[in-house]
């Protein structure tokens, strides 16, 4: 057996193994997507489809903006007023009565602000018109005899151009467009008031109805998303209101000390425009400086500009980080981009809504992608199905 074994071993060593059969290359359209370029093309097609879906969604929402914008404003106001309603309920105030108290208090506040603006403008309008006339004459004298004097003919041409524009058909058509905008604003305000009332009254039922198709881990994450959304919106509105109040008090006090007309309405405008990040308070300050320029002269206007710049620096370096806290964890560039996009899509209202919505989107992404082992079906700390984050 030994010679036979050695012979078999020698044959096994000398015989070459069978050649490997090369793989048959794939052919057909499917092979175009199998290589690296094909995978890149697949990802590019997916990104394009997502962008197309987003563009179609935004376009569809813009077609019903008379409904979408009141809903968003009502949601933001409900998030801001929600803690007050919950406080009343914890003091054994019935839910409907607590909602009514908060609702009436908000309407009274808005009505009071409008009344103050109207009375201030009506009481000071005659003085402002007289001061504006003398201020314009002073400004014209400065332009004609200042360091860079203008020609009387050039100034007359500019004045005539303004008059021609105001009396043109284009100005009349814009006035008609403005009337339709006012009508839409009133309709949207009425709709917002109704939606806000139901958000405050039946917010829990609405939220539970929306979560009815979900269960388990997905439902737990959605409930957490809801709580975080209301935290961000409520914190943003309350923090911005505090910052806006400081801006309005500081600039309004400066206007009163400098005896600038319409100090109270201008202070209220500063408060309202402060809800537009980065540029709101600056625009209101420019308006106050123009009023001071027309009514009190260039020196007072420069002082107003200096006060506005100082208040903006105080807001950006001290108030925003302390008051806002974690409510607005967005980079300034993201805020600027969101502000621009919101202004392009929906004008001033879009500028006001864009930044809190961007903050909410970022908070939702953080919550949804967080790896939290507590979000399980067996977790006893999960909120029951009949609760609401408000």
matplotlib code that plots the C-alpha trace (Angstrom):
import matplotlib.pyplot as plt

x = [0.0, 3.0, 4.1, 0.5, 0.2, 3.4, 2.3, -1.0, 0.7, 3.1, 0.2, -1.7, 1.4, 2.2, -1.4, -2.5, -5.8, -8.6, -8.7, -11.3, -14.1, -14.2, -17.5, -19.8, -20.1, -23.6, -25.3, -28.4, -29.8, -29.4, -25.6, -25.5, -26.5, -24.2, -20.9, -19.9, -21.2, -24.5, -24.8, -24.1, -26.7, -29.2, -28.5, -28.8, -32.1, -33.4, -32.2, -33.9, -37.2, -37.0, -36.4, -39.3, -41.6, -40.6, -41.1, -44.5, -45.5, -44.4, -46.2, -49.4, -49.2, -48.7, -51.9, -53.8, -51.7, -54.8, -55.3, -51.8, -50.5, -53.4, -52.9, -49.1, -49.7, -52.4, -50.0, -47.2, -49.6, -51.1, -47.6, -46.8, -50.1, -50.3, -48.4, -50.8, -53.8, -52.2, -51.5, -55.2, -56.2, -53.8, -55.7, -58.9, -60.2, -62.4, -60.8, -63.3, -63.1, -59.3, -59.2, -61.7, -59.7, -56.5, -58.2, -59.9, -56.7, -54.8, -57.6, -57.6, -53.9, -54.0, -56.9, -55.1, -52.0, -54.0, -55.9, -52.6, -51.2, -54.4, -54.8, -51.1, -51.2, -54.4, -53.3, -49.9, -50.7, -51.2, -47.9, -46.1, -47.4, -46.3, -42.8, -42.6, -43.2, -40.5, -38.2, -38.6, -37.8, -34.7, -33.7, -34.2, -32.1, -29.3, -29.4, -29.1, -26.4, -24.7, -21.2, -22.4, -25.0, -27.6, -29.0, -32.5, -33.5, -32.4, -34.4, -37.4, -37.2, -37.0, -40.0, -42.0, -41.0, -42.4, -45.6, -46.0, -45.5, -48.1, -50.7, -49.9, -52.0, -49.3, -49.8, -53.5, -53.2, -50.9, -53.4, -56.1, -53.7, -53.1, -56.9, -57.1, -54.2, -56.0, -59.1, -57.1, -55.4, -58.8, -60.1, -56.9, -57.0, -60.6, -59.7, -56.6, -58.7, -61.1, -58.3, -56.5, -59.6, -59.9, -56.2, -56.4, -59.7, -59.3, -55.5, -55.2, -58.0, -56.6, -53.2, -54.5, -56.5, -53.4, -51.5, -54.2, -52.6, -49.3, -48.3, -45.2, -41.9, -43.1, -45.9, -43.5, -41.2, -44.0, -45.2, -41.7, -41.6, -44.8, -43.5, -40.3, -42.1, -44.2, -41.2, -39.3, -42.2, -43.3, -39.7, -39.0, -42.1, -41.7, -38.0, -38.5, -41.2, -38.9, -36.1, -38.6, -39.9, -36.4, -35.7, -39.0, -38.5, -34.9, -35.6, -39.0, -37.3, -34.7, -37.3, -39.2, -36.1, -35.2, -38.9, -39.3, -43.0, -45.0, -42.6, -45.2, -46.3, -42.6, -41.8, -44.7, -43.5, -40.0, -41.6, -43.5, -40.7, -38.3, -40.0, -38.2, -34.6, -31.5, -33.3, -36.6, -35.3, -32.9, -35.7, -37.8, -34.8, -34.4, -38.0, -37.6, -34.5, -36.4, -39.1, -36.5, -34.8, -38.0, -39.3, -36.1, -33.3, -30.1, -28.4, -31.3, -31.6, -27.9, -28.5, -31.4, -29.3, -26.6, -29.2, -30.6, -27.1, -26.3, -29.6, -29.0, -25.5, -26.9, -29.6, -27.2, -24.4, -26.3, -30.1, -30.4, -28.0, -29.4, -33.2, -33.5, -31.3, -31.8, -35.0, -33.1, -30.1, -29.5, -26.4, -26.8, -26.3, -29.2, -31.3, -30.5, -31.2, -34.5, -35.4, -34.7, -36.7, -39.7, -39.7, -39.6, -42.4, -44.8, -43.5, -43.4, -45.5, -43.0, -40.1, -41.8, -42.6, -39.5, -37.1, -39.3, -40.3, -36.6, -35.9, -38.8, -37.6, -34.1, -35.5, -37.7, -34.6, -32.7, -35.5, -36.2, -32.6, -31.7, -30.8, -32.9, -33.2, -36.1, -38.4, -39.7, -43.0, -42.1, -41.1, -43.5, -42.5, -44.1, -47.1, -50.4, -52.5, -54.9, -52.2, -51.0, -47.7, -49.5]
y = [0.0, 2.3, 2.5, 3.2, 6.0, 7.6, 7.5, 9.1, 11.8, 12.5, 12.8, 15.2, 17.5, 17.5, 17.9, 21.5, 22.5, 23.2, 26.8, 29.1, 29.9, 33.8, 35.4, 36.2, 40.0, 41.2, 42.8, 44.8, 48.0, 46.8, 46.7, 50.5, 51.1, 48.5, 50.4, 53.4, 55.9, 54.1, 54.3, 58.0, 58.4, 56.6, 58.9, 61.9, 60.7, 60.2, 63.7, 65.2, 63.4, 64.6, 68.2, 67.9, 66.7, 69.5, 72.1, 70.7, 70.7, 74.3, 75.4, 73.6, 75.2, 78.6, 78.2, 77.9, 80.3, 82.1, 78.9, 77.8, 81.1, 81.5, 77.9, 78.4, 81.7, 80.1, 77.2, 79.6, 81.6, 78.5, 77.3, 80.6, 80.8, 77.1, 77.3, 80.0, 77.9, 74.9, 77.0, 78.0, 74.3, 73.3, 75.8, 73.9, 76.3, 74.4, 73.8, 75.9, 78.8, 78.7, 78.8, 81.7, 83.7, 83.3, 84.0, 87.2, 88.4, 88.0, 89.8, 92.6, 93.0, 93.3, 95.7, 97.8, 98.0, 99.1, 101.7, 103.2, 103.5, 105.1, 107.6, 108.6, 109.2, 111.1, 113.4, 114.1, 114.2, 117.9, 118.7, 116.1, 117.5, 121.0, 119.7, 117.6, 120.7, 122.7, 119.7, 119.1, 122.8, 122.4, 119.3, 121.0, 123.9, 121.5, 119.7, 123.0, 124.6, 121.7, 120.3, 118.6, 121.1, 120.0, 122.1, 123.5, 122.0, 118.5, 118.8, 120.0, 117.1, 114.6, 116.2, 116.2, 112.5, 111.6, 113.5, 111.9, 108.4, 109.0, 110.2, 107.5, 104.5, 102.2, 103.8, 103.4, 99.8, 99.2, 100.9, 98.5, 95.6, 96.9, 97.0, 93.3, 92.6, 94.3, 92.2, 89.0, 90.2, 90.7, 87.3, 85.6, 87.3, 86.2, 82.6, 82.7, 83.7, 80.8, 78.3, 79.6, 79.2, 75.5, 74.9, 76.1, 74.4, 71.0, 70.8, 67.4, 65.8, 67.1, 65.8, 62.4, 62.2, 62.8, 60.1, 57.5, 55.7, 55.2, 53.0, 51.7, 53.3, 55.6, 56.9, 57.6, 59.5, 61.5, 62.5, 63.6, 65.6, 67.3, 68.2, 69.5, 71.5, 73.3, 73.9, 75.5, 77.6, 78.7, 79.5, 81.4, 83.5, 84.3, 85.0, 87.2, 89.1, 89.8, 91.0, 93.1, 94.7, 95.7, 97.1, 99.0, 100.5, 101.6, 103.1, 104.6, 106.2, 107.8, 109.1, 110.6, 112.3, 113.7, 114.8, 113.0, 112.9, 109.6, 108.1, 105.6, 104.3, 104.1, 102.1, 99.7, 99.3, 98.5, 95.8, 94.3, 94.3, 92.8, 89.5, 89.5, 88.4, 90.3, 93.1, 93.9, 96.2, 97.8, 98.7, 100.1, 102.1, 103.5, 104.5, 106.3, 108.0, 109.3, 110.7, 112.4, 113.7, 115.2, 116.6, 117.4, 117.7, 115.7, 116.0, 114.3, 111.7, 110.8, 110.4, 108.1, 106.0, 105.7, 104.6, 102.0, 100.6, 100.4, 98.6, 96.1, 95.3, 94.8, 92.5, 90.4, 90.1, 89.8, 89.5, 86.8, 84.3, 84.7, 85.0, 82.7, 79.9, 76.7, 77.8, 79.0, 76.8, 78.0, 79.6, 83.1, 82.0, 79.5, 82.3, 84.6, 82.0, 81.0, 84.7, 85.3, 82.3, 83.2, 86.7, 85.6, 83.1, 85.1, 88.6, 90.1, 87.2, 84.7, 86.7, 86.4, 82.7, 81.4, 81.4, 79.7, 77.1, 76.5, 76.0, 73.6, 71.6, 71.3, 70.2, 67.6, 66.2, 66.0, 64.2, 61.8, 60.8, 60.6, 57.1, 57.0, 53.5, 54.8, 55.0, 51.4, 49.9, 48.6, 52.0, 53.0, 56.6, 57.1, 59.5, 57.8, 57.9, 60.6, 63.3, 66.2, 68.1, 71.4]
z = [0.0, 0.6, -3.1, -4.1, -1.5, -2.6, -6.2, -5.4, -3.4, -6.3, -8.8, -6.5, -6.2, -9.9, -11.3, -11.6, -10.0, -12.4, -13.6, -12.0, -14.3, -14.8, -13.8, -16.7, -16.9, -16.3, -19.3, -19.6, -18.1, -14.5, -14.9, -15.5, -11.8, -10.3, -10.4, -8.4, -10.9, -10.9, -7.1, -7.3, -9.9, -7.7, -4.8, -7.0, -8.3, -4.8, -3.7, -6.8, -6.0, -2.4, -3.5, -6.0, -3.3, -1.0, -3.8, -4.6, -0.9, -0.5, -3.6, -2.5, 1.0, -0.6, -2.5, 0.8, 2.8, 4.0, 6.0, 6.7, 8.1, 10.7, 11.8, 12.3, 14.2, 16.4, 17.1, 18.2, 20.4, 21.9, 22.8, 24.4, 26.3, 27.2, 30.5, 31.7, 30.9, 32.6, 35.7, 35.9, 35.5, 38.3, 40.5, 39.9, 37.3, 34.8, 31.4, 29.5, 31.9, 31.9, 28.2, 28.1, 30.6, 28.6, 25.4, 26.7, 28.3, 24.9, 23.0, 25.6, 25.3, 21.6, 21.7, 24.3, 22.1, 19.1, 21.2, 22.5, 19.0, 17.7, 20.5, 20.4, 16.6, 16.8, 19.7, 18.2, 14.5, 14.2, 16.0, 13.9, 10.7, 11.7, 12.8, 9.6, 7.4, 9.2, 9.2, 5.5, 4.9, 7.0, 5.2, 1.9, 3.0, 4.1, 0.7, -1.1, 1.1, 2.7, 2.1, -1.1, -2.4, -4.8, -7.7, -7.2, -10.5, -9.4, -6.2, -8.1, -10.5, -7.7, -6.0, -9.2, -9.8, -6.4, -7.1, -10.5, -9.1, -6.3, -8.9, -11.5, -12.4, -11.0, -7.5, -7.8, -8.7, -5.8, -3.5, -4.8, -4.2, -0.7, -0.1, -1.0, 1.3, 4.1, 3.4, 3.5, 6.7, 8.4, 7.3, 8.3, 11.7, 12.3, 11.3, 13.6, 16.5, 16.1, 15.6, 18.6, 20.8, 19.7, 20.2, 23.7, 24.5, 22.7, 22.1, 23.8, 21.8, 18.6, 19.4, 20.4, 17.2, 15.1, 17.0, 16.7, 13.7, 15.6, 18.5, 20.3, 19.8, 17.0, 19.1, 22.0, 19.7, 18.2, 21.7, 22.6, 19.3, 20.3, 23.7, 22.3, 19.7, 22.2, 24.4, 21.5, 20.3, 23.8, 24.9, 21.7, 21.9, 25.6, 25.3, 22.2, 24.0, 26.9, 24.6, 22.6, 25.8, 26.8, 23.3, 23.3, 26.8, 26.1, 22.7, 23.8, 26.9, 24.6, 22.3, 25.2, 26.6, 23.2, 22.8, 19.5, 18.4, 18.5, 21.0, 22.3, 18.9, 17.8, 21.0, 20.2, 16.6, 18.0, 20.2, 17.3, 14.8, 17.4, 16.7, 13.3, 14.2, 13.1, 11.2, 13.0, 15.7, 13.2, 10.8, 13.6, 14.8, 11.3, 11.3, 14.6, 13.3, 10.3, 12.4, 14.6, 11.5, 10.1, 13.4, 15.5, 13.1, 12.2, 15.6, 17.4, 14.6, 15.1, 18.8, 18.1, 15.7, 18.4, 21.0, 18.5, 17.8, 21.5, 22.2, 19.4, 20.8, 24.2, 22.8, 20.7, 23.3, 26.6, 26.3, 23.6, 25.1, 28.6, 27.9, 24.9, 26.3, 24.4, 22.7, 19.6, 19.0, 15.5, 13.9, 12.7, 9.1, 9.4, 10.9, 8.0, 5.4, 7.1, 7.3, 3.7, 2.5, 4.7, 3.5, -0.2, 0.4, 2.6, 3.1, 6.6, 8.1, 6.7, 8.2, 11.6, 11.3, 9.5, 12.5, 15.1, 12.4, 11.6, 15.3, 15.5, 12.5, 14.0, 17.4, 15.7, 13.8, 17.1, 18.9, 16.0, 15.5, 19.2, 20.4, 23.6, 25.1, 27.3, 24.3, 24.4, 24.8, 28.3, 29.6, 32.5, 32.2, 28.8, 28.8, 28.6, 25.5, 26.8, 27.5, 25.5, 25.7, 26.3]

ax = plt.figure().add_subplot(projection="3d")
ax.plot(x, y, z, "-o")
ax.set_aspect("equal")
plt.show()
